[in-house]
Amino acid sequence: MYDKILYPTDGSAGSEAAAAHVGALASAFDATVHVLHVVDTREGGLGLSGAFLDEENQSMSGRSPDEGYIGGHEGRLDSDDIEDDIEDELTAHATELIEASAGSLDGIDLTTAVEMGTPHEVILRYADDHDVDLLVMGTHGRTGVERYLLGSVTEKVVRLSDTPVVTVRADESE
């Protein structure tokens, strides 16, 4: 019934909660799991707006965000160099994130991918391009104004997908 399961992950608590369901479904149906992370490249998207800062406001690359250089370049850069360096750093971080997510799915046939773009659009396109039978996604549990302002990738996928979607809400106690 389910030969290919798509598990889009952003490393959030919702995504982590979905991993257990992905593992159980993949085991039950002997399915291949496609683990996908989308780097949000929209202006102001999470991928380009400091989402990869840790609790001490340090970049995940180990450099302070106010050091004044990107990718080891100092001085004046053209926009193509900056764009390439940002893309490289985001892809490297996304690869680490996806490897951590895939690590919780031991013993399951996995395919991993990092793609760039608008998250819900990339997820829908990936599902279509790879003939995915089921999507399993975490939710953040946002409500009210926060949900209205930030939107929900999962909600957009649920509304627009031709493929069945299972949603898993993050444990509110975390």
N, C-alpha and C positions, 0 to 999 in steps of 0.2 A: 504494500500500500504506500509506504513512504520509503523510497529508495535514496532520495537526496533531501537533506534537511539543511536549510540556511540558518545560521546563527550569527546575526549581526551583533557585534559587541563594541561598546565604547569604554569598557572597563569600569562602568558604574556598578553600584549595588544591584540595580535591576538586572543588568547583564549577567552579573555573577549568580544571581538567583535563578536566572534562566538556564544556566549551564547544567544544573542538576537535571532539569527536565529534558534538555537536549540529550544528555547522556542516557537517560532512561529510555527515551523514544528511539534513539539510535540503536541501543542494545536490543530493544524489543523487536525492531523491524530490520535489524542488520543493515542499517542505512549508513551512507557516507554523509559526514557533516562538513559543510562548507562554513568555515569561520571567516567572517568578513569584518574589516574595520574600514570605515569611511572617514577620511580626513576632510572636514568641512571647509571648502575653499570659498564659500560665499564671503562677501565683504562683511566683516564683523562676525563671521562664523567661528565656531569654537576652535577650529584648527589654527586660526590666525589671530586670536584675541587673547592669548595668554592662558589657554586651557591647560597647557602643559607646565604650569608653575606648581611647585609643591607647596606644603603648608608654610614654609619660610619665605615664600615669594621668590624662590630660586627656580631657574629654568631646569627642566629635567635633564638638560645637557650638562648641568653643573655650573653654568655661568649665571651671574646675576643679570636680570633683564636690563639693568641700566649701565652695563659695561660699555655700551656704545659700539659694539661690533657684532656681526653675525657670521657664523661659520669660520671664524678665525681671521676674517679680513678686517683690517683697520683702515681708517681714512675714508675717502670718498669712493662709493660704489655706484655702478649704474643699476637701474631697477631690475635688469635681467639677472645680475649676479645675486642680488638680494632675494629675488623670487626663487632662484634655483637653490640657494642656501636654506631658505625657509622650507621649501618643499623637501629637501634632503633630510633636514632635522625632523620634520613632521613625519616623514615616512619611516625614519629610523625609530622614532618613538612608537609609532603605530605598529611596527613590526615587533617590538618588545611587548607591547600590550597584547597583541594577537597570540604571541608565543605563550604568554602567561595564561591567557584564556584557554588556549588549546591544551595546556598542561593539565587542566582539570578534567580532560576527556581521554584519559589513558585507555588504551585498548580499543579505541574506535577509529575507523578509517576516516582520516581528515584531509581536507584541502583548505589551505589558507590563502587569503587575498587581502591586500591593502589597495584601496582605490580612492581617488580624489573626486570631489564634487559635492553636490547637494545631497545630504544623507538619504532622504527618503527616495529620491530619484535614482540614486546609485543602487540602493537595495532592491528596488523594484526591477530595474534593468538587469541586475545581476541574477535575480531569481528567474527572470524570463530567459536570459541568455544561457543559463545552465540547467534549464528544465527542472527547477527545484519543485519538490512535491509539498513541502511544508516549511513555513518560517516560524522560528521560535525567538521571541524578542522580550527583553525586559522592559519594564516601565519604571519611571521615577516616582510615580504617585503624586505628581503635582496637581494642584486643584486651583480653582478661582483665577485670580488675576495673573498669578505666576504662570499658570498653564496657558492662559490667553496670550500673554506677552511673549513667552518663550516658544509656544507651540509644542507639538509632540511629534517626533519622528515616528514613533510607534503608531500613534493615532492616524497619521497620514498614510502609513503603509497599510494599516488595517482597512482604511476607507478605499484605497486605490488598488489594492492587490487583487489579482485574479487567483492567487494561490492562497490556500488556507493559512491563517496566522494564529499561533498560540501566543498569548501574552502572559508574562509572569511579573507580578508586582514585587518590588523590593520590600523586604521586611521593614516595617515602619520603626521597629525598635533599634535599628542600626543608625 
